[in-house]
Amino acid sequence: MGHILARDICVDFPIFTNSSRSMKNIVLRATTGGRIARNAANASCVRSLDHLSFEVRAGERIGLTGHNGSGKTTLLRTLCGVYAPTAGRLLVTGRVVSLLDINLGMDPDGTGYENIMMRGIVMGLTPRQVTARVDDIAGFTDLGEYLSMPIRTYSSGMQMRLAFAVSTSVDADVLLMDEWLSVGDAEFQEKAAQRLSAMLDRTPILVIATHSTELVSKTCTRVIQLEHGRILSDTTVDKPGVLPQ
Amino acid sequence: MRGLPAAARDVADAVAAFRIWLMLAHTDVKQRYRRSVLGPFWITLSAVVSIIALALVYTQIFKVPTAEYLVFLTTGFIAWLYLSSLVMESCSVFIGAEGIIRQVNLPLGIHVFRMVWRNLIILAHNLVIVFLVLFYMGVGMSWATLLFFPAVILISLGAVALGYLLGGLCTRYRDIPPIVGSLVQVMFYVTPVIWPPKLLAGNEHLLTFNPFYYFLELLRAPLMGEAPAADVWIISITLVVAFALAATAFMGRYRWRVAYWI
């Protein structure tokens, strides 16, 4: 299971200036026959994704590269269904899990255990499934006693470990990741890489946005380079290795 | 997917994802009062203080018997708190959930249901005061009291529709939340929350076009042991159906745009 088919997809963001977001100007425009606040109608657009077409089959590991603002994150959000394409056709089959923001479904005042439950549920698990995974998650985080304390007291590295552990315990057909693995000490990085590769073994499709050529060469089977929302190059990597150990 | 199927699908998916919004709503209530001794009962306590203060002054102004007025005020005030927070919080259902909406593809309805459920929890806390006052003042319960439940359900359904509608509009037009805020404040004074409607004596038409009046009556009458009048039911149901139709039309067309507006 797991397949992505994109045909000419575009994503245009309306840019609302204060004047076009405001009701006052719309009323003003209506009552003055469009002579005042005329610009309100011209909410300009930014084209973030510009006629992208590609197909991803099960087994592929896609690395999305490109400069800041080239559309990587927007593409990930479009693939996970947050943004419906403004034009074109997108078909994603299989269960999509996105690891875009480590703070998703986190309550700073809740304990580590409460947050494991919350994030797990927001990511689509049932409470029973979360309970079944709690020991595994707790074991991975190495947080021990801290799991009973509010995560507000955690360091950012500790929060990251917790979020990572919960996120990687969900099974997916299509896994979308924004590169956010560069947190934590060397020891954690190594553990994270192992856990991730274990997760990848059971995940048919991975799409990861990254700047790291090392990650791309070791993990990805295919690299899509974006620029200004267009595909600059789409190349197959010859010898995909495993994640850095 | 656009049109009616898009709107219906969102509601159905949101209902199915009940675990998410129940949990988020409970967290909301807990979060507001973490590290405080009284916890959520702070809400109740602040309502008690307002009710006592208002009762002290207005029994003198209106020259009405204290017991009778206290029952009237408490039931109305608690009902008003429920109605006004539903309307005001409808404005921020999507704006406030930006983090979730931009990260995962979940039905938008979970944010609406979360808001309504949170307010139901708070209402349940506040009802403690109502029942204490009713008991203390010796107001008996009757079969009509049970009508409170269908009334709450009807209003909560209306709030779901309003949450979708106002939530979406406010995400697009950021001027609307302050407008709604001021309107609700005005409505507090022109709706018979603290003043008995009979004081209008002959000018009851001032209430005819006030939607808050009907919803308030719908909640207050059962608490006072009376059945709400038939026209109150009819108009309330009509309003809820109108909200639902408007919300369906709006969400059918713009559901997919909300993530872009945030």
Interface residues (C-beta under 8 A of the other chain):
Chain A: F13 P14 F16 R21 S22 M23 K24 I26 R77 C80 G81 V82 Y83 A84 V96 S98 L100 D101 N103 L104 G105 D107 D109 G110 M117 M118 I121 V122 M123 T126 P127
Chain B: R19 I20 M23 T27 Q31 R34 R35 G99 I100 I101 R102 Q103 V104 N105 L106 R172 Y173 R174 D175 I176 I179 W256 A259 Y260 W261
